[in-house]
Structure formats: structure tokens, C-alpha cells
Amino acid sequence: MSAASPNSLYGMGNPLLDISAVVDKDFLDKYSLKANDQILAEDKHKALFEEMTKKFSVEYHAGGATQNSIKIAQWMIQKPHNVGTFFGCIGNDKFGEILKKKAEEAHIDAHYYEQDEEPTGTCAACITGDNRSLVANLAAANCYKKDKHLDLKENWHLVEKASVYYIAGFFLTVSLESILKVAKHASENNKQFCLNLSAPFICQFFKDNLMQVMPYVDVLFGNEMEAAAFAKEQNFETEDIKEIAKKAQALPKDNPKRKRVVVLTQGKDETVMAQSDKIETFPIRKIDSKDIVDTIGAGDAFVGGFLSELVQEKTLEQCVKAAHYAANVIIRQAGCTFPDKPDFK
């Protein structure tokens, strides 16, 4: 048994049903997609989902960044079940039922806010070579309501049970007030609140929301593209990833008892971690490019691995080690899926 207890890890985000397929360059060009990017669906992408299911061989997986990370953390921990709690909004529909079933199979304690106005959100994962372009149609995920779900006594009780909280930056576009309520609770009770920059567009177009949450962030995650966008928006005047990590680490913080930790990944290159006055780098686990199936969920898996150790109060070095292990496993699989058991030591 692990040192984690049920509901000790809490995540809130956009539950999406991933629809993934290997596509061709013409398909990317038709919908103006970049090979390694993530965007929110616009009107011009409406036909994409339909065309993808008709034209290519598709697979369905329970997705959404935060839910993926919680799922991976639970997989790394194995037992007890339901270490991870997850909140998000789905539709009263077939895809919503699939998501509920998938969450149960992954042994996470998902409490969805179900509504009838919008269908369950989907995310098209368009794979070309070992790149992936993600197009998220949030739909129901966009309809999460603090007063209708988070504030309910039985739900807030689950928030209070947790010791580690994780929210991907994507949720900043949905319910800032929900994030702030959870973040302030963590800060006031000296618990750990983790946030992910998630995508360059979050750093650019949701900068104000992001900076409202930043004082409560104990662990900040991001990749090199997100870090560059963040640095530019914050006028850090540097493109050096170690300097960016250092400056992000030094941003104002609400709870002085915990120093912020910044963890930035760089794909095949080393991971950079800033804490207090220290910058450390960690080489990733080597993998032969022929063993890479796709990189969908690699970032989510990295965070999931990290959280699995953080919630068990392991060292930060051990958290990074677990993060590298989980990401290495996921890129050998289709989508954000994994074998029955991890063999992480």
C-alpha cells in the first residue's frame, strides 16, 4: 500500500473524450493546424470531428489534461483506489456515460457536474509522425459552475480532504472563481497547490486570470514553448529557460511557509527545476524514436508521475524521477493509456 490515502489528491478541470487518429498533412492544412500545438476549436473546426471519424481510424479515450494527470497518479500509486478526486462538467449524454465508466475503470473518484445545455466536451488528437495537434471542443466542460457544484457541502468536503491540489491552466478559461476558492483553501491550510501553464495561448490571452492565481501556486509546471510565452508576457527579458524558471519562482507568493517550485520540461532535453536559490536539471529517460507511438498525454503523464510522489511526501528529486518514468511509458502507447501496472522503483 502507498502512503497516500483516498481523496488526498484533488484535481479540477475540463473532462474531455479524446478522439485520436493518425491523419495526414493535408488534413492539418485544411483546418490550419500546426503539427505540435493545442488550440480551442473555433467555428472553422466544427466539421473536423465528423470528418476525422469518417476518414480515419479513431480511438476513444477519457481525456482532458487534469483528469489525465489524476488518472496517471492513481495508476502509479495503484492502491488504495480513489486517491484522486476529480471535478468537472459533462453533458447528460452517451459520451458523458463513457467518461464516467472510464473514470471508474481508472479508479479515480470523479464527481461530475452534469447538465443538459451542452454535450460532453471532446478533444481531437490529430497525430502526424510523433507529433500531435490537439483541438479541444470544450462544450459542457465550459459550463462548470462554482455555486452549482464546488460550493455544495458534500463536494467541498472532498476538497477539504485533499493535501495536494492540481489544476491545468486550461481551466482558467472556464471558472476562475472555482480555482481561486480551491487555491486560497490550500494556501490558508498550508497544503500544496499545483498549476500548469498548459498552453502558450493561456499565458497570452488569459494572463490576468493566470496572474490572479499565481500567488497561491506552490508548484508550477510548463514546457519550453509555454515558458517562452510566459516569459514574453511577463517581460522577463530572457529566453533562457533556467532564467525563466528562476524569475517565475521569485514571483510574489501568498503562503511564505512554502517556497514555490517551478518545473519546466523540454521534450527530449533535460527538465529544469527552480526552488529557493537553486536551479537543478534532470536528464530524461532515453527512448529510441522507433519506440515512440505518439506524444499525446506526455505532459499530463509527467505531471501525474510527479503528483503520485508529491502526495506521498517524497522528495522533489523522486517526484521528477517518477514524472520522467510516467512520460516515458505513455509515449510508448496510443493516447494517454498505460499498461496494467507500473514498474517504477
Disulfide bonds with the S-S distance in Angstrom:
none
